[in-house]
Amino acid sequence: MILAFGGTTEGRTAIEVLEEAGKPYYYSTRTDGQRVPLHHGIRLTGTMDANEMARFCRERDIRLLVDAAHPFAIELHRNVASTAQALGLPAIRLERLYPDTPATRLATWCQDYTEVVARLETLPVRRILALTGVQTIAPLRPLWDDPRREVYFRILDRADSHALALAQGFPPDRLCHYHPGEDEALLMQRLRPDAIILKESGQSGGFLAKTEAACGLGIATFIVRRPPMPPGLACADGPHGLRRLVESLLPGFYDQRSGLTTGTCATASAVACVLALFCPEGEPRGTVPVILPDGETLHVAIAHSRRTSATCAEASTLKDGGDDPDVTNGLPLCATLSLLPPRPGTPPGDYDIDLRGGPGIGTVTLPGLGIAVGSPAINATPRRMILDNMARQLRRLGVCPARHAYRLALSAPGGEAAAARTLNPRLGIEGGISIIGTSGIVRPFSTAAYVDSISKAMHVARAMDVDRLVLNSGAKSERHVRALYPRLPAQAFVQYGNYIGQALRLADATGIAHVTLGLMIGKAVKLAEGHQDTHSRSTRFSPEFLARLGRECGLPPQKQQEAARVTLARQLWTLLSPDEAQAFAQTLLEHCYRHCAPLLPHASLTMVLIDEEGTPRGEIQGTRH
């Protein structure tokens, strides 16, 4: 059981991540003001001191604590840390993202509200706007109690916030209500304050928007730094990191473990090379930080790293596919970084990094993938991840951009053999695997990864100007259906696996005029019943529906009853006479067509039903809409 503390945007993120497990957990907030749906979580309201928290954990057999509360909830953070230490529990801090704040002479950083008051009391500041929330009305009382000053507080437009402000004696006519999504500059333009008080509330707290609005209007800002977190908490700053920490600290909470894309693993190796060459502490050990496309940071384990000379370093990371069935799982993703003399023409301030593919990394040989033919198969998002993470580390280490040019070569020992078991040969990617991934994370049994491969295959077909796509469930059905279209190139045949609906939508988006959908009877029966995802985890074979189809196509009552007793749909071919099988196949295809045609409004759809031996059992054709 998990006990999570929230009430913030990060609390919502924690809920989304924990709900993925489909198992119970506790979600605690100070008030009931945050309205969030909990399907598996149990809602708790009110505060707990350290003793109450420890007692609750013992009584409810809590095995993991998650602190997703506001960064300024200092007492709660201390209670979580002390409870975890006292009971020997692991604890996770889900932190906010804190973007870099533009340097400005208008910003004054303070350690706490006492320092803010002390600084402002020495200045001839008359009108002040506090954007620090209703809980800070009391600490800032010396300012608004001073008759020389006009202090306004912006608070949430909620009854409990309004009541708390009035209970402290704050003038109601100086309360301003915040509405999510409003332009931060509007209130500042209306009030024209001499100074604004902020707290370092991070990206989800709109900190950057507030500081930029104040700077643009020339308003002095006084910023309270976020308090440091107590030691002993494992930290994540986004949903992917939180899930991976939960998987690590509480094995079994999720039935399946998430993994990392080849892009993330290659980025980790590249970062490790930079650190090995330039970090004063020497070669990295254990993990290195990788910033994902959504801005959060993961700490990725590296297999090895070493500086091989004054101008060269190498590192490797083992591909971690989690519990997703992935032929690249365990494959080494290696990087070699070489320093070169600076080259002319590099824009000032940019790092000149030449990214190359080596052994085991595929080469693109066909158009349509968004990668130039002849280039290494490194997709746009992981390419950007690699270059951005390298540049970030070089800046952090103070390496001047004009000092060197850099060559990073990626390789994957065993990649060519692994790629032979993927769609890469069909996509025209030869010699190895692709460096892919749009999120940096592999979800177990990832629909997204498979659908992404379908999309890529269709874009290759479109780039080759084929006028017909032939969609098949897998290699076996493709082998049978290909005989019907012997003149089509291999790239025209695309495997949809179980994702029929999504494949048809993607086919429609390509603009190809004609689409053929090859079906075997097992998937056809599920599709005819309306299931566009035919995986066994999503839907089950229905003998009752087979009997219904039998009635509709005029099977004798005895055959209808026998159809309802089969355990595999393909048994029908031996159960039915040739005429009965033909009538059944036609009825089955009509049901399938009704579900599929609306997904393909801009192309003609042909559906072909084949049996296990490859014999066509039925066909239905539609016209282009």
N, C-alpha and C positions, 0 to 999 in steps of 0.2 A: 504494500500500500504506500502511496505517495501523499505527502502533505505539501501543497503549493500555496504560496502567499502571493496575491496579486492586487487587483484594483486599478491596474494601469494598462497601457497599450501592451506592455510586455506580458502582463497577466493574460490578456487575450491570446497572445502568441503561445504562452504556456498551455492554455486550454486546448488550442488547436493541435499542438504537438501531442499532448497527453491523450486527447480523444482518439488519436489514430490507433491507439492500442486496443480500444474497445473494452477496456477494463476499468474498474472503479478506482477513484482517487478522490482526495479532498482538496477543495479550492476555498481558501479563506481570504476574506476582505474585511477591512476595518468597518465599513458601512455597507448598506445594501444598495448604494447608488449606482453601482456598475451592473447594468442589465446585460447579461450574457447567457446564452443557452448552454446548458450542461446536459449532455445525453448520458454520459457515464460518470461524470463527476458529482460529488456530494458537496453542496454549498454550506459554508460556515460563515457567520457574520460576527464581528466583534474583535476586540484585541486580546492577545494572550501575553502575559509576562513570561519570563524564562521558566519559572516553575510550572505554570499552567501548560506551556508548550511541551515541556518534558513529560508531564503527566499524561497529556493527550497522546503523545507518541508511544508511551509505554502501553497505555490501555488499548490503543487501536493498532498496535503492531506496525507502526510506521517504519519503513525501511529506507526512505529517501526523502530529503527536504529540498524544495525548490523555492528560492527566493526571487520572485519576479515583481517585487514591490517597488515603489518609487525610490530613486537613488537617495533622496533626502529623508527616508524613513529610517533614521539612524538607530533608534532603539530596536526596531524589528530586526534589522540586520545583525545587531549584537545578540539578540535572543536566539536567532537561527544558528549563529556560529557557536554560541555557548551550549545550546541544546545538542547540536551535532557532536561537539567535543565530549560532553558529559555522557551521552548515550552511545558514542562510537558509530554515529550514523554518517553516511556521505551526504554532502549538501552541495547544491548547485546554485550559483548566482546567475540569473539571466539578466545580463546588463544591456544598457542601451548603446546604440552607436553614437559616438561623439565626433561629429565632423570638425575639421580644422577651422578655427575661428580666424577670420581675416584680421591682421594686425591693424589697429587703429588707435590714434592718440585719444579718441573719445572714450575708450574702454578702460575702466579701473577694476581690477580683480581684487576680491576680498575673501578672507578665509571664512567669515561667518557674518551674521546679521549685526552683531555688535560692532564689527569693523565698519560695516556699511553706515550705521548710525553715526559712528565717531567721525568718519570722513565727511559725511554730508553736513553734520553740525558745524563744521569749520568753513563751509562754503556758503556764499550768498545765493542759495537755491531756494526759490519760493514754491514753484509748482512741481510736484513729484508724482510720477505714475509707477505704481508697483505691479509688476506682472508675475509675482511670486506666489500667488494663491492665498486662499483664506486662512490657511494655517500660519501664515507669517504676519498676520495683522498684529498679534500680541508682541512678537520680537521687535517689530518696527514701531511700537507705540510712542517712543520718545519723539519720533518725527511727526506723527499726526496729532499728537497732543500739543505740539508747539503752535501757538496761535499765529506765528509769523509765516507758517507754511500751509500750503493747500495740497493735501495728499489724497490721491485717488488709488483705489485698489480694483483690479479686474479679477472677478471670481467667476466660477462656473454658474450658469443660470439654473441652479437647483435649490430647492427649498431648504435642504440641510445646510448648504453653504451660506445662504442668505441669513438663516437663523443664527449660525455661528458668528457671523460678522456683527449682527445686531446685539448678540449676547455680550460681546466684548465692548460694546458702546461705540462702535464705529458709526459715523454719520451716514445714514442710508443714501443721502443725495450725492455721496461721493463714491458709491459703488457702481462699477461698470460690469456688465455681464459679457462673458465670453461665449461665442457660438462657434463650434468647430468649423474650420474651413474659411473663416473670415480673413480678410486682408489685414495683416498686422499693422500696416501703416495708417489705416483709417482712423483708429482711435487716437493714435499719436497726432495725426493731422488736426483732429477735432480739439483735443485738449491742449496741444502745444506745450508739453511739459518742459521744464528746464533740465530735468534728469529722469532717467528710467532705472528702476531696480529690477534685475533679472537674477535667476539662478541658472546654473549650468545644467540645463534639463535635457540636453542631448537632442538627437534628431527627432525622436518621437514627441518630444516636448516643444518642437518648433523653435528651438534656440537660435538656429542660424537665421531663420526668417525674421525673428525679433531683432537680432543684432544688426542685420542688414537694413531693416526698415529704419531703425534709430540712427544708424550711420548715415543713411541717405538723407535724413532730415536734419543732420547735424546736432543730434541730441546726445548729451553725455550719458553713458551707461555705467552702472555699478553692478558688477557680476559677482555673485556668491559661488565660489568653487564647490563642486560636488564633494561630499565627504568621502574619505577613503573607506573601502570595504574592509571588514575584519578579516584576518587571515583564516585559511582553512577551507575556503569555498572554491570549488571548481567553477570556472567562469566560461560562459558562452555569451555571444552577443547576437544570436539569431536562432531561428527555428532548427536549422540543420545541426548546428553545434549542440543545441539543447537535446535533440533526439539522440545524437551519438553519445553524449554524456550519460543520458538515462540508460541507453543500451549497455554502456560499459559498467556503470555503477550499480545497476539493478537488472542483471541478465534475466530474461524471461518475461519482463513486463511487455515487451513487444514480441510477437510470435516470429517476426522476421527482422533481421538486422540490416540496416542501410549500408551503403558502400560509397565509394568515391569514383568519379569518372576518370578516364585516362587523362583528361585535361587537368584535373586537380592533382593527380599524381605526378604528371610531367611538370606542372608548376612547382610542386614541392621540391623536385630534383633541381630545377633551375634556381630556386631560392637558395637551396643548400650550397650550390656552386658559388653563388655570390658571397654568401657568408664565409665559406671556406677561404675565399681569396682575400676578403677585405675586413672581416670582423676581427677586432683586436683580441677577442677571446679565443680565436682559432677555429678549427673545424667544428661545425655543429654536431651535437649528439642528441639522440632522442627524437625530438620533433622540431618542425619549422613552421612559422606562420604562413598561411595562404589566405588571401582575401578572395572570397567568392564573388561572382557577379552581382549578388544582392548587397554586397558591402560588408557582410559578416566575415569574421576571421575564424578559420579552423586551424588547429595545430595538428599537422600531418606527420606521421612517423616516417622517418627515412631509414633505409637499409644500410647505407654507408655514404660517407662523403670524405674527400681528402683533397688537399692541395698537392698537385703532382709536380708543380714547378712555380716559379715566381709569376708566371703568366697563364697558368692553366689549373683548372680544378675539375673534378668529376664527382658525381653523386648519383644515387639511385633510390627509387621508391618502389615497393612492391604493390602492384595493383590490388586494391581491396574492393571486390565486388559485393561485399556483404553477402546476403542470402539470395541475391539476384542471380539467376542462371546465366553465367557470363564466361565465355571461353577465354577472356583475358585475365580472369582472376588469378592472382599470384604471379603474373608476368612482371618482370623487372622493367620499369620505365627509367631509362638512364639519360643523363645529361652530361655533356662535356662543354665547359666554358673556356674560351680562349680570349686573351686580351690582344688587341691588334693596334697598330698605330692609328691615331685619329684620322678620319677621312674628311676631305673638304665637302661642303654642301649640306652638312647636318644642321638643321635649325637650331639656333641658340637655346640652350636649356634642355634640349632633348638628348636622350641617350641613343646612340647609334648601335642597335642590336640587330644582328643578322641571324634569323632563326632558320635552321636547316633540319632536314630529316636524314637519318642514317639507317643502318641495317635494322630491319624489322618494322620500320615505319613505311606505310604504303605511299605510292606515288599515284597521283590522279592522271588517268589517261583518257577520260571522256568528259565532255562539257556537261553542265547542268547542276554541278554540286556547289557552285558559288566559289570554287577554288580554281585557279588557273591550271590548265592542263600542263603536266610536267612538274607541278609543285608538290611538296609533301602534303599528305592528307591530314592537315592540321586545320580544323574548322575555325571559323572567325572568333567565336567566343573564347575557346581555350587559347588561341593565339593571343588575343587581347589580355587574357588572364596572365599568361606567361610574361609578356612584355611589361604589363603594368606592375606586376609583383616584383619583377627584377628592378625596374626603375625606382619603385618605392624603397626597396632595401638599399639601393645605391645612394639615393638621396638621404636616407636615414643615417647611413654611414659616412656621409659627407664627401662622397666621391664626385669630383667635378665632372660634369657631362663632357667637357671637351678633352678630358684627360686620355680617354681610350675609345676605340671602337670595340665591339664585342661580337664574338661568333658563338652561338649556342647550337650545338648539334644534339638532337634527340635520337635515341635508339631504343629498340625493344628486342632483346635476345629472345628468340622463339616466336617473334611476332608474325613471321611469314606463315609458319605452320598454323598458328592460331587463327589468322585471317582467313585461311582456306575454309574454316568452319563458320564463317560469317557471310553477310551479303556483299562484302567488299568486292569479290571477283565479278559479281553481277553489276556492281556500280562502276566498274572500270577502275577500281583501286587495286593496284598490283604491288606485290612485294612485301606486304605487311599490313599492320593494323592502322586504324584511324585514331587520331587524337581528337576526342569529341567531348560533348557535354555542355548543355546550356545553363544548368544550375550549379554544376560542380559536384552534385550528389546523385547517387544511384538509389532510387527507391526500390525495395524488394519487389521482384516480378514487375518491373517497371513498364507500365503501359506506354508512358511517354517515350521511353527509349525505342521501343519497337515501332511505335507510330512514326517517330522521327525517321527511322530507317525506311519506312514505307514512303514517306514524303520525298526523301532523297532519291529513292529509286524512280519515282514518278517524274521528278525533275530531270533526271538523266534521260528518261524515255522522251520527255517533251523536247529536250535539247537536240535529240536525234531525229526530230520531226516524224515520229511514228504517228499514225492516225488511229491506232487502236491499242488500248491497254487491255491486257488479259490478266485478271486477278485470280489467284489460286490460293488455297489454304496452305500449301506446302509443296515440297519437292515432288511427292508422289502424284498429287493431283495435277501439278504443272506438267509432269512428264506425259500424262494422258492427254491433257487439253492442248499441249503444244502440237500434237499431231493434227489438230483441226486447223492450225494456222502455221503451216510449215515455212511460209515466207517471211514471217515476222522475225526481227532480230531478238536476241536473248533479252535485251533490255526492255522489250515490250511486255515481258512476263514478270509480274510483281506478286510476291507472296504476302497475303494479308494476315496469316496466322489465325487469330480468332477475332480480329477487329474489323469485321465486315463493314459496319456502319461508318467508322472513321475512314477506312480505305476508300469508300465510295465518295465521301465528302471531299477527300483530298483529290481524288480523280477528277471530280467536277471542277475543282479549283484550277487544275492544270490547263483546261481548255481543250483537251483532246476530244475529238468528235465522237469516238465510239469506244465503248467499254464492254468487255465480256467478263462475266463472273462465273468461274468454274466452281461447282459444288459437288461434294459427296453427300450421301444421304443423311449421315449423322448431324453434320452442321446444318444441312438444309431443313431438317425437322425443327431444330432450335430456331433458325431464322424465320421459318414459316409461322412460328408461334409468336414472333415479334422480338426475339432476342438478337440484337445486333452485335453483342459480344458473346461469342459461343463458348468461352472457356468454361471448363467444368466448375471452377470456383464461383462463377457468376450465374450459371444456370444448369439445370439437370435435364437429361433426356426424359421425355414424357410419353410413356406408352398410351396414356389416356388421350393425348392429342393425336397419336397415330390412329387410334380407333375412330376419333372424330373425322380425320381425313378419309378414313375408309368409308365411313357413312356417306360423306359428301361425294366421293367418286363412285358410289354404287356397289361397293363390295358386298358380297353376301353376309348375312349376320354372323355366320360361323367364322368367316375370315376376319370380320371386325373384332370378334372376341380373341381370336388368335393373335391379331396385331397388337392388342392391348397386353398380351403376355410376353412379347419378345423383350429381350434384355439389351439387344443391339439392333439399331435401326436397319443395318445392312442385311439382317436375317430376312427382311421382307422380300428381297429379290428371289429367294428360294421358296418362300411361302406362297407367293402370288403367281398366277399364270401369266404368260406374256401379255395378254390383253389387259388383265387386271393391273399388272405392273405399269403398263403404259398409261392407263387412266389415272392410277395413283400418282405417277410422276408428274403428269400434267397438272393435277390439282395441287400437288405440293409446290410446284414452281409458280403457279398463280398466286398462292399465298406469299411466297417469297418476294415475288415481283411487287406486290402491293406495298410491302414494307421498304423495298429498296428504291423503287423508281423516284419517290419524292426526294431522295438524297442526291439525285443526279439530274437536276432540271435542265442542264445545258448539253447533254450528250444522249446518244441512244444507248440503251442497255440491252444486252443479250445475256441470258442465263442458261447455262448448260449443266445438266445433272448427269454425272457419270458414276458407274459402280466401281468396285474394288479392282476389277480387271481392266478398267479403262473403257468399258463399253458405254457409249452415250445412251442414256435412258430417257432423256427428254430435253427439250429446248423451248425457250420462249423468247420472243424478240419484241422490243418496243421501238417506237420511232423517236427521233430527236425532237425535244420540246421546242 
